[in-house]
Amino acid sequence: QVQLVESGGGLVQAGGSLRLSCAASGRIFTFNSMAWYRQAPGKQRELVATITRGGGTDYADSVKGRFTISRDFAKNTVSLQMNSLKPEDTAVYYCNARLPLDAYWGQGTQVTVSS
């Protein structure tokens, strides 16, 4: 069983920045991948960014060039640096961990971007 705890959400003006962190109870270097998803009111949950065990990253087109996913094996954390935030980035952001046989989710952290 893996527990994921997100932090770093909040209210920010358009053009501002936030950094989300996800602390994992397990050793993240054993995970196949970790990712950030988001879900806005009335919309489906969408993939924002992924980082694989090998360090490869991938981003949704809507956040490319603005968001950066990174990890710290020593701290067992994955972070999402979000710059140039837009009102349409407003959502609950969820951390996700994929293991060989299971996937785990955090409880989510709210990000609100005001115009």
Residue pairs with C-beta under 8 A, 6 or more apart in sequence:
1 25
1 104
2 24
2 25
2 26
2 31
2 97
2 99
2 102
2 104
3 24
3 25
3 104
4 22
4 23
4 24
4 25
4 95
4 96
4 97
4 104
4 105
4 106
5 22
5 23
5 106
5 107
6 20
6 21
6 22
6 93
6 94
6 95
6 106
6 107
6 108
6 109
7 20
7 21
7 22
7 23
7 109
8 18
8 19
8 20
8 21
8 79
8 109
9 18
9 20
9 93
9 109
9 110
9 111
10 18
10 110
10 111
10 112
11 112
11 113
11 114
12 18
12 85
12 111
12 112
12 113
12 114
13 113
13 114
14 85
14 86
14 87
14 113
14 114
14 115
15 84
15 85
16 85
16 113
17 81
17 82
17 83
17 84
17 85
18 82
18 85
18 111
19 79
19 80
19 81
19 82
20 36
20 79
20 80
20 82
20 93
20 95
20 109
20 111
21 77
21 78
21 79
22 34
22 36
22 77
22 78
22 79
22 80
22 95
22 106
23 75
23 76
23 77
24 31
24 34
24 76
24 77
24 78
24 95
24 97
25 76
26 76
26 97
27 73
27 76
28 34
28 71
28 73
28 76
28 77
28 78
28 97
29 53
29 73
30 99
31 53
31 97
31 98
31 99
32 52
32 53
32 98
32 99
32 100
33 50
33 51
33 52
33 53
33 97
33 98
34 50
34 51
34 69
34 71
34 78
34 95
34 96
34 97
34 98
35 47
35 48
35 49
35 50
35 51
35 69
35 95
35 96
35 98
36 47
36 48
36 49
36 50
36 69
36 78
36 80
36 93
36 94
36 95
36 96
37 45
37 46
37 47
37 48
37 93
37 94
37 96
38 45
38 46
38 48
38 89
38 91
38 92
38 93
38 94
38 111
39 45
39 46
39 91
39 92
39 94
39 108
40 88
40 90
40 91
40 92
43 91
45 94
46 60
47 60
48 59
48 60
48 63
48 67
48 80
48 93
49 57
49 58
49 59
49 60
49 63
49 67
49 68
49 69
49 80
50 57
50 58
50 59
50 69
51 57
51 69
51 70
51 71
51 78
57 69
59 67
59 69
62 88
63 82
63 89
66 82
66 83
66 84
66 85
67 80
67 81
67 82
67 83
68 80
68 81
68 83
69 78
69 79
69 80
69 81
70 78
70 79
70 81
71 77
71 78
71 79
72 78
72 79
78 95
80 93
82 89
82 111
85 111
85 113
86 113
87 113
87 114
87 115
88 113
89 111
89 113
90 111
90 112
90 113
91 110
91 111
92 108
92 109
92 110
92 111
93 108
93 109
93 110
93 111
94 105
94 106
94 107
94 108
95 105
95 106
96 103
96 104
96 105
96 106
97 103
97 104
